[in-house]
Amino acid sequence: MNLDQRLAEAASAPDVRAAAAGVLTKSFEAARARAARRLESGQGISDGAETARLYCNAADEMLIALWRFATETLYPPQGATEAGRLALVAVGGYGRGVLAPFSDLDLLFLRSGKSDARTEAVTQFVHYVLWDMGLKVGSASRSLDETLSLARTDMTVRTTLLEARFLAGDEALALDMIGRFRAQAAKADPRSFIAAKMEERDVRLQKTGAVRYRVEPNVKDGKGGLRDLNTLFWIARSLAPDSERGQAALEGLLSARELRSFREAIGFLWKVRIHLHLAAGRAEEKLTFDFQPEIARRMGWRGRGDELAVERFMRRYFQVAREVGALTRAVSAQLEARQQKKAQGLARGLSRLIPRRRAKLVFDGLAIEEGRLTVRGGGVFAHDPVRLLLLFVEADRLDLDLHPDAFAAVIRALPLVTPALRRDPRAAEAFLTVLARGMRPYRVLSIMNETGLLGRFLPEWGRIVGQTQFNMYHAYTVDEHTLQAVGIINDIARGKLEADHPASTAIIHRIADPEVLMLAMLLHDVGKGGDRGQLEDGAIAARRACERLSVDPGRIELVVWLVRHHLLMSDYAQKRDVSDPSTVRAFAEAVGDPERLRMLMVLTVADIRAVGPGVWNGWKGQLMRALFEAAEALFRGDDVRREDPLTEHPALVERARREGAAVEALMPETALESTARVAVAAVDRPGLFADLAATLAMAGADVVGARLATAEDGTALDVFEIQDGAGEAYGQREPRRLAILVKALERAAQKGARASAVETPRVSARRAVFEVRPVVRIDTEAGTSAVVIEVSGADRPGLLADLARTISIHGYSTRSAHIASFGERAVDGFYITDSDGGKPKDAPRLEALRADLLDVLNRAPLGPAGRRIVPVRASVRDVSDLEGEVGRKPVSSGARAR
């Protein structure tokens, strides 16, 4: 039996609606399953848009059958009347003929006039059956006149009707409405519609993130996603309403190459979106970490060298996102040429009202149009390819954006970037002017990167464009992270970040060669993905790039050293006891001189802050400043002594000496910080730190940083930086939780931790997908009076408590601890002593401790119940080997730069 016959049988069932929903669900799911199988097998499917049309066809078949059943079997017309005419019209994305597996069905119930009892009954029955089937429906019920009237004033309605498509019912009524609407749209001034669509895009990107290169992108609504392409499609349809899918308008707005890029981007993004829906089993639009490996596998990606399959897939994703940005600019250029879209931006608007002195431009063929820099004539760059770089020097000097025409001209001229141009001294000078002496290097270099010029001129940079690292630590692609770091150094130099970084703001003006600092920042991550490791390959690539730019040999050595050691200060500050003179001396010996120290300080601050929102905080700033000041003192010839660790909280320590224990909690002082700080002062005893860590774990506090120290009189001070499960400062949403935690810590300090009957919380799927190789290093040389144990492994609730308890069980005391979190990875350093306070020397005992600590780290965190997670190796290219930092041979034998 066909579908109509099976529905006819359902008409005699006791519950007609339930029976109809059952018949339609079975047929609909079978059709959807066929589409999924064709996608997975690749049979006759070249891109995701074709699969999206198969899903749309399945919905069409189901809805047409449902409509016939409702209007002919259940509620047949009682005589032919004009008022009773009714049609079902697909609108919005569904009207365009494409659907993802769990997309909403956008429907218009169109009637000729006022609604009557039959119209209401049909509309209600169709709605109820679709809801019974578990489908999401976005619908409206309007008369023809209401529809056309709304389309004149409501841009959302106009947008949905641009894609209207007859489905079922009175075809003449539907085609009449579609024809009249298109005639109406063709006569309307398109500028207001285009402006509304661009404003909608801006609002959408404010919600999803205005940065194109976030490592967990929203495939549908994010910058560079499908909605951006849809916006171009809507604009094209508004200019040519009668054109099939806006084809005529698109051909007028885009070149043949751009049209191919448009279709390829749509095909790729639709394939990703459909796979994402299928993997999630719901309408999931955000490509989060837990889905990325599965989508990469489904789409056939394989790892290559050190680059994981998921990282290669995500690199391709961001290359497509960049193409979408270029297409948006190309359409904007054509619209402005037709004066159908006003140039955006307050500065450009003011430029028409405020007379400004005519700027003298650096070469002929360069012009300012609508407050933006553009080029005139096709041979501007062919005459002198150095002009490609000079264009960006002028954009920065005049503080102007590039006109879309100039943007497109740069892309067309990329073949002019030859080895000869890369070694041209004028080109190098122009490039270094933008980087090191420009007003807004982040903006200008970002535009250069979007055109592809930056990666073409600097091949070392081209290797990291769109590169991702499969870990939770980095929020952006490698190139976006680096450009943001360059911009942060520029902001520090201009005093814009003095409140957040007072030390760096003071230090940066004492740096003798800022150009070296900016070169090192730009090149610090170009070694990621290399066979020798990011530091070694980065140093080699940095040397090659600097030599090509004709940088002086001595300055090259300094750039290379900074790239090679750019993780050094972060490692020492976060993983070692910066109050220990031996730590400071080892660090100072590795750095070598004050100029390197100053550059390393500013570079480290910018590097950490550019990792992502909430990564930098006052805690890290305090550690960096302490290490910098101590090392600087050594370079001045001053002696470095261990400071009293209790001086930071004198009142708390005094109260603890009177009462046995005292606790205080501090909420973050600035928006930059995302942790609460809890300080515990108490009389030291075996297991104290383990009891405090266990209490924090039971309270659901995630320890992202910790430092503990013990004074000579036996008073201990333990300071923790903590967050809640949502990654916000613990107690920020519920201050009562923080107050309860303070009391629990006071009790634990005096009486020990309570035994927990609560099961260890499961981690999110985003965290469970990472496979982190555990490492335990025992360093008997780093500390003069203690052994340093560094552990690294998958972070999970209660990990710190388990590690601390294991150290205590083995009879060791934790003199100080340094806790750091790098996304899914915990990296903790413990300074341990024997129970009598001496330095441990029993190698077999230490080896037994190492084995038990590895056992603790090997307890993989449990993912969400009911979902199978296949862990994938987390990228560790950003995790340095601290033990190898000191005394490692330089990359080259060149003269030491000072």
N, C-alpha and C positions, 0 to 999 in steps of 0.2 A: 504493500500500500504506500501511496505517496503521502506527503505531509498533509495535504488538504483532506484526504480520506481518513487519516488517523485523527485529525481534529474533528471531523464530522462525527466520528464515534464518540469523542469526548463530550459532544453536545448532549448525549443521553446519560452521562454519568451523574451520580448524586451531587457531586460538587464539581460543577462545570469548570469553574475558574481553576481549581487545583488540577483537574484532569488536563486542561489545555496547557497550563504551565508545565506539567510533566512531559507532555508530548513535545512541546517546543524546546524545552531544556535539552531533552535527549538529542533532538535533531541539531540544535544549535551547538551543543558541546561536540558532537561528532564532526561538524564542519570546522569548528575551531581547532580540533585535534588534527584534522587533515592539514590545515594551514601551518600548524606548529611542526608537523612531521616534514612538510616540504621545506620549511625554513632550515630545520636541523640537518636534513639530508642534502640540501642544496639543489634538489631536482627542479630545474626550470626557474630557479630563483636567483636573480643577479644582485638584487639589493633589498633592503628592508621595506622600501615603499611598495614593492610588489606584494610582499607578505601582508602589509597593512591593507592593501586592496582586497586580499583574500579574506581577511577578517571582516572587512566592510561588506563583502559579498555575502558572508555567512549571516551577518546582521540583517542585510536586505531581505534575504530569503525568509528569515524568521519573521520579520515585521510585516512583510507583505502577506504571508500566510495568516498571521494573527489578525491583520486588518480585514482580510476577506472573511475570516471566521466571525469577527465581531459585527461587520456591516452587512454580511449576506446571510449568515446562518442564525446568529443570535438576535440581531437588531436590523432586519431588512427594512428598506424604506417603504413607507406607506404612501405610494403614489409619488410621481415625479414632481417636485416643487423646487423653485429657485432657492427658497430659504433652507432647504434640507441638504444642499450640496456640501460635501465634506471631503477633504483631502489630507493625506499625511505627507509632510515634506521634511526631508533631512536637511539640517542646517549646520552651521559651524564646521568643525573638523570632519564630522560624519558626512555632512553635505559634500565636502571635498572628495569623499570617496576613500578615505583612509581611516583605519582604526587600529589602536593597540589592543592586546587581548582583554584588558580591563578598562578600556576607555568608557567615558560617559556616552550615552546616546542622546544627541541633541536633536529634538524633534519639534516641529511646529504642527499643531492641529489646526488646520486652516478651514474656515467656514466662509460661506458666501455672505451671510448676514448675521442676524442675532442668533444666539444659541437657543436650541429647543431641547425637549426631553430626550430625543434620540441622540442628538449630538453629545449631550452630557453623559448618556449611558455608554456610548461607544468610547468616548474619551476616558471615562472612569474605568471601564473594563480593561482597555489596553494598558492603562497605567498600572492597575492592580496586578495584571498577569506579569508584566515586566518586573515589578517589584517582587512578586512571588518567585521569579526566576533569579533573584539576587542581582539584578542589573541596576546600574545607576542611570537615571534618566534626567536630563535637563530639558524641560519642555515649556511650551507656551501654547495657549489656545486663544486665537484671535480671528477676527473677521478680516477679509481682504483689505477693507478700507482702514481698519485699525493698524494693520501691519504696515501699510504704505505710509500712514501718518507718522507712526513711531519712527520709521526708518529715516524720516527727514530730520529728526532732532536728536535721536538717541544713537550715538555712534556704536554702541555695543550691538544694538539690533541691526544697524546697517552692516556691521561686520559679519554677523551670522548669515544675513540674507545674501551677501556677496557669493556665498557658497551654496545657496539653496538648490536642492535637487528633488524632483518629484519621486515619491516612493510608491504610493498607493492611493486608491480612491478616485476622486474626480480629477482626472488629468487636465482637463481643460481649465478648471479653476486654478490649479496649481501653476500651469504654464502661463495663464493670464497674469497671476500675481508676479511671477518671476519676470515676465516680459515687461510689465509696467514698472516694476522696481528697477530693472536695469536701465530703462529709458529715463527714469527719474534720476538715477545715479549718474548717468552719462551727462545730464544737463547741469548737475550740481557742481559747484566749485570744489575741486578735490582737496584744496589746501587745508580746510578746517579738519577734514577727515584724516589727512596725513599727519597734521600736527597732533591730533588726538591720539593716533596710534603711536607716535614717537613719545608722547608724554606717558602713555600707558607702559611703554617699554622702560622708561626711566623709573617709574614707580615700581614695576616688577623687579627690576634689577636692584633696587634699594632693599627689597625683601630677600632676594636670593643671593645677593652679593654682586657688587659691581666689578669684581676682579674675575677675568675670564679663566684664570689658571688656578683655581682652587682644586685641590686634589680629590675632593669628593663632589663633583659637579652635579647640578640638576639638569638632566638631559632634556627635559621639556622646557623649563622656565629660566634656566641659568643663562648667563651671558655666553653667546656662541652656541646656544642650543636650538632646538626645533622652533621654539616660539619666535626667535629672531628671524628665522627663515619664513615663518608664517606671516610675520609682520610685513616682510617684503612682498609676499604673495598677496596679502590684502591690499597693499598699496597698488600693486600691479592691477588687481581686479577693479579697484576704484577708478583707475585710469582707462580701463578697457573692460567694462562690465560684461559685454557680450562675448568676449574672447574666452575660448575654452581654457579653463584654469589660468586665466591671465596671461596666456602664452604670448599674445601679440605685444602686450605692454612689457613683459619681461624681456622680449627680444629687442625692444627699443631702449630698455634701461641698462642691459648688460651685454657685454661683448660675447662672442662665441666661446672664448675660453672661460669667461665668467659663468656663462650658462652651464657649461660642463661641470664647473666647480660647484654650482648651485645644485645640480642634480646629484652629483656624487655625495655632497654633504647631506642632502636629504636622505639618500639611500643608506648611508652609513649610520646616521643618527637614528633613523627609524629601526634599523636592525638592532642597534644597541638598546633602544627603548623596548622593543618587543621582547628581546631576550631577557631584559630586566624584569618586565612584567611576569614572564613565564617563570623565571627563577624565584621571584618573590611570591608568586601566587596571588598577587594583588596589584593595584595600580600604584606601584612604586616608581617614583620619577628621579629620586636621588641615587646616584651611583656611588653608594657607600663602600667602604673597604671590604665588608663581608661579601658583597656581590661581585666586586671587580674580578677576582680570580675565576669565578664561575662563568662570567660573561666572556672573559678572555678565552677560556677553554671552549665554550660553545661556538665562538667565532673563529676557532682554529689557530689561535696565536701560540707560538712556541718560544721558549727562552733561547737567548743567543749569548754565549759567553757568560758574563756576570750579570747581564740584564735579564730579569725574570720575564716570563711570558706576560704577566699582568702589567709590568712596567712598559713593555713594548706596545701593548694594547692601549694603555693610557696615553702614551706619547702620541700615538696616532689620533686618539680622541682630541687631544689639545691642538694638534696640527689642523684638524678639521674645524675646531672652534675658532682658530685664528683665521681660517679661510672665510668663515661666516662673518667675522669682523670686517674683512676686506670687502666682502660683498655688500655689507651694509654701507660702507663708505662709498662704494661705487654707485649704488643707487642714490645715495644722498647727493653725490656730485651731479648726476643726471637730473634729479628733481630740482636742484637749485639752478641748474642751467635753464630749466623751463620756468623758474620762479614759482614752483609749486610747493616749495618747502622753505621756510625762512631759516637762515643760518641760526643755529642754536647758540646760546651762551650770552650772559650779561655783557661781557667785555665786547663782543661783536656788536651788540645792540648799541652800547654807548659809543662805539667807534664811529657810528653814523651821526651821532649828535654832538660829539666833542671834536672840534677841529684839532688835528694833530699835524705836527711838522712832517713834511714829506720825508720818509726815511730813505737814505741812500743805501741801495742794495749792492751786494758784493759782486754780482755778475749780471750781465745782460740776459734777459729772458726770465728773470725772477720778478715777481709782482705780488702786491698785496690786494686780495680780493675778498670783500665781505669780512674784513678783519682777520684773514688767514693768508698764509704764504702759499703761493702757487707758482707754476712755471708756464711759460708761453712758448709754443713751438715744439715740434717733435724732436729736434736735434740738439736741445739744450745740453743734455748730458753726454751725448755722443761727441760733441765738440771738445769737451774736457771732462772726463769721468770724475775728477776730483770734486766737481760741483755736486755730486751726490752727497758728499760729506759736508761741503760748504752750505748746502741747503739747510742742514740741521744746525749748523753753527748759527746761521741767521735766524732760524726759528727760535733758538734759545736766546740770542742777543735781543731780539725784538719781542720776546715772550709771546709768540704766536703759534697757534696750532697749524698743522698742514691742511691745506684745502684737499678735498678728496681727489681732485685732478692731479695734484702734485703727488699724493700718495700712490695713485695708479701709475703715474709716470716713473716713480722710483722702482716699482715692481717690474715694469716693462724693461727698465734699464739695468736690471741685475746682471745680465750677461756681460756688461761692461766691467764688472768687478773681476779683474784678472790678477795673477800674481804680480804683475808690474804695478798695478794700482795699490795693492796691499803693501808694497815696499816704497811707494812714492812718499818722500818726506813731507810734501804739502798735505797729502791725505792723512798721514800720521798726525801731523800738527792739528789738523781740523778735528780729528777724532779725539785727541787728548784734550783739546779745548772744551769740547762738549762734556767729556767725562770729568775732568779735574778742575776746570775753571768756569763751568757753566752755572747758570742761575738755577735751573731746574733739571738736573741730569736724569732724574727718574722719569719724568714725563718725556723728555726728548729721546732718551735711549729706548724707552718703551715703544715709542712710535717707530723708531729705527728698527727695533726688533720685530714689530708687527709687519713692516714692509718686507722683512727678510734680509735687509741690508746689513744689519749687525752681524748675523751669522755668516753672511757671504764675505764680508770684509775681514772678520775675525773667525777663521774656521774653527778654532778651539772653542769659541762660543757656540758655533753651529751645532756641535755635538750635544750640547745640553738643552737646546731649545725644545720645550715641551716635555723634558725628561721628568719623570716622577720617581720617587723613592717609596717603595711599598712599606711604609711604616706610619704610625699615628703621630709622629713628632712633627713632621713638616706639613704645613697647611697649604703650601703652594708648590708649583713646579720649580725645578732648580733655577731656571732662568728668571722667573718672576721673583723668587726669593732673593736672588742676587741683585736684581735691579732695585728692589725695595731697600736692601741693605745699603746700596750706593746712595739712594735718596736719603736714608737716615743719617749717614755721615754728613751729607750736605746740610741737612736740617740741624745737626749738632753744631756744625761750623758756623751757621748763621744764628745760633742762639735760640732756635725755636723749641728745643727740647731741654732747656736748662733745668726746668723743674723736675723732669724725669731722670736726667743724666747730668747732674752738676759737675761731677768729677771729669767726665769726658769733655764737657763743654769747656772746662778750664784747660784740660790737657791738650786739646786739639790745636790750640793756637801756639803751642810750644813745639809742634812737629815741624821739623825743618823742611821736609819735602812732601807736601800733601799729595802731589801727583803720584808718588810711589804708593802711598796709602790707597788712593782710589784705584790704581791699577791692580794692586793686590786684592782689593775687595771685589773688583769685577772678575778676577781670574781665580778666586779662592776655591771655587767648586768645579772648575772645568775638568778635573781629573775623575769625577764621579763616573763609575761604570768602567774604569780602566782595569787592565789585567794586573797591574802592580799595586792597586789600591789607590784611593782617591788622593792621598797626600803625595805619594811618589809620582803618580801620573800627572797630578795637578802641577807639581813643581816643574816637571819636564815640559808640559804644555805652556806654562807661564813663561819659561825661559824662551821657548820658541816664539811665542807671540811678542814678547818684549824685544827680542832681537830683530824681528821683522819690522817693528815700529821704530827701530833705531834708537832705543833707549840706551843711555850710557852704561857700560859694563858694571860699574860699581852699583848703580841704581838697580840694574837687573838682579844682582845678587841679593839685594834687600827685598825686592818683590818676591823672588824665588823663596827666600827664607820665610817670609810672612805666609806665603801660600802653603809651604811645607809644614809650618808650625801653627796654622791658624786655629787649631783646637787646643793648643798647649795651655793657654791661660784658663780656658773654660774647664779643662780637665783638672788642673791643679786646684782651682777655686772651689769646684763642686765635689771633687772626689778625695781631696786631701785636707789635712788640718792646717789651715792657713795661719793659725797662731803658733804652730810648731816652727822654731827657727830652722830646723833641718829641712823642712818643706820649703821655706822661703829661700834658703841658700841653694837648694837644688833647682828651683825655678829660676832664680837669678842667673845661675850658671848656664842654664839652657838658653836663656834669653841673650845674655852677653853684654848688652849696653843699654843706656837709658833711652836712646832714640827708638830702638826696637821695642822696648817696653811701652813707650807712649803709643806707638803705632798699633801694637798688639792689643792694648787696652781698648782703644776706640774701635778697632776692627772687630774685636770679640763682642763688644756691646751691640754693635750694629748687626752682626751676624745672628746673635741670639734673638734680638728683638724682631728681626725680619722672618724668623721661623714661622710665626703665626700669632694671632691674638691670644693674649693671656700667658704667653711663654715667658716673657721678661717680667720680673717683679723686683720689689725692693730688696728681698732676701738675696737674690743673685747679685744685685748691685752692691750690697753691703760686703759680700764675699769678694767681689772683684776689687772694690776700693781697698779693702784690707790687704789683699795680696799685692796690689800695685804699690801702696804706700810703704809696705815692708820691703819690697824689692828695691824701690827707689831709694830708701834709706841705706840699703846695702851699697848701692852704686855711689852714694855720697860718701861712703866710708864709715857710716854709723854702725854701731853694733845692734843686732836684732835679738831681743830677748822675748821670752814667752810672756805675753800679757796675762794679767789675772782674768780668767774667763768669766768671772762673776760680776765684773764692773758694769755690764750693760743693764743689769736688773738689780741694783743695790737694795732697793726697798723690799723686793720679793725675797732676795736671799736673806735679808735680816729677819723677815717674818718667818722664813723656814727654819732658821736657827732657833727661834723662840718656840715655834709650834711643831716642828718636826717635818713639815711640808707646806708648801704654798704654791698656788697656781694662779696665773693671770692670762687673760685672752685679749687679743687685739684684732679688730676687724681691719680690712684694708683701708688705707688712707686715700688712695687715688684710684681712678677708674682703670689705670694700667694694671693693677694688681688683682689677682683672682684667688688669693689664699687668705685664710685666717691664721694668725700666729698664736700658738699656745706655749707659754713658758712654764716649766715645772722646776721648782727648787726644792731639794730634799736632802736629808742625810743619806749619803751613798751606802749601798748594801749590794750584795750579790743578787742579780736578777732584777734590779730596779728598772733598768731600761727595758727589759723584756716585759715586765708587768705594765709599764706605761704603753708600750707598743700594742700589747694585747688589748688593753682598755680602749685605745683609739680604734682598733679594728672592730671590737664589739659595738662601738658607737657608730659604725659606718663612716668613720673619717678616713679619707684617703691621704696618706702621708706622701707629699710630693717633695718635701725637703726637711731635713732635720740636722741638728748639731747638738752635741752634748759634750760637756766638759766637767772635770772634777778638780776642785781646789785642793791645796795641800792639807787643809783642815778636814777633808772628807765631805765637804758640801758639794753636791752635784747640781748642775744646771742643764736641763734638757729643753731644747727649743724645737718646736715642730711647726712646719708649714702644712696646713691641712685644707682639703676640699671635700665637698660632698660628692655624691654619686653622679651629679650632673656637671661636675667640673667647675662649680662655683665655690666661693669662699664658704667654708663650713659655718652654718649658723646665720648666713646672710638672709636666707628666706625664712628661717625659723630660729630666731635668737634664743628661744627656750632650749633648743637642742644644745647650743653652746654652753649655756649655764649648767645644764645637767652634766655635760662632759667635764666641765671644770671640777664639779664636786666628785665625779667618779675618779678623776685623775688624782685628786687629793687623797681619796681613800686608798687607791692603788699604791701611791707613793709610801703610805704609812703601813698598810696592811696586806699589800699584794693584790694582784688582779683576781677578780672573781672568775670562777670556771664558767665557760660559755656553753649553754645548751642550744644555742642558735646555730643552725647549719651555715657553713661558710657561704656568703652570697655568691651567686653566679655572676659572671661578667657578661657584658653585652656581646652580641654577635660580632660587632665591629672589632672588639678586642680579641675574642676567641679565635678569629680567623688567622691570627699571626702565630707562627711557630718561631719561638725565640730560643736559640741555642744557649744553654746555661754555661757560664764560665765562672770559675773561682780561682783567683790568683792570690798567692801568699807571698808577701814581700817582707823579707827579714832585714832589708837594708835601708828602706825608706825612713823609718823612724829610729831615733837614737835610743829610746826607752820603751818602745812598743813595737809589736809586729802589725803590719798593715794587711788587712784582708779586703780584697776588692771582689765583690760578687756582681754578676750581671745575669739577668734572666727575665722571664715573662712576669710582668707585674700582675698582682692579684690581691684581693682583699686578704689581709692577715699575713702577707708575705714578710713584712718587717718583723712582726711579732714572732713568727716561726724562726727566722734567722737569729734574732736576738736570743730566743729561748735555747736554740741549739748551741750558741756560743756559751751561754751560761751553764748548760748541762755539762759541757766539757770542762768546766772548772775555770774558765777564763773570765776576766772582767773587761767590760767595754769602757775604755777610757774616753774615747770620743768616737762619734759616728757622723758620717756625712752622706746624706740620703739624697739622691737625685732621681727624677723620673723623666724619661725620654719617650713619651707616648706609651706604647705597649711594653716598653723595656724599663726595668728598674736597674739602676746602677748605684750600689751602696758600698761605702768604704767604712771599715771598722778598725780602730786602733785598739788592740787588745793587749792585756798584761796578764801575768800569772795572778793567782789569788793574793799573793803577797806584794803585788805591785811591780814585780820585776819583769824584764823582757823575756817572753817565752823562748826557750832554746831546744826543747824536746821535739826533734823533727818527726818521729813517728806519731806523737800526739797531735801535732799540727796537721799531718797528713790524714789522720782519722777525722779531725774536724773538717778538713776540706771535703772528704768523702760524704760526710753527713750533710754539709751545706749543699753539695750537689744534689743529694736526695731531696732536700727541701725545694730546690729550684726546679727539679724535674716533676714536681706535682703540678701538672698543667692546670690552668684555671678552667673551671667548668663553664661551658657556654649555656645559652638559654635552653630551658627544657623543651623537648618536643621538636628541636630543629637540629638537623645533622650539619655540623660544620667540619669542613675539610681544611685543616690548617695549612698555610703556605708560608714558606720561609720569609721572615721579615728582612727587609734590606738593612744591612749594618754598615753601609759604606760611610755613614756619618759618625760611626763610633770608633774613636782612635784607640791605639794601644799605648796606654800611658807608660808602661814599663819601657817601651822602646823609644820614648820621646827624648830622653836625656842621653847624650853621648852618641846618638846615631850619626853616621857619616853624612855629610852634605850631599846634595844631589850632584853638584859639580865641584870641581877643584878650584873654582874661581876665587878671586880675592874676597875676603870677608868685608861686607858692606856695613858701615856704621852710620 
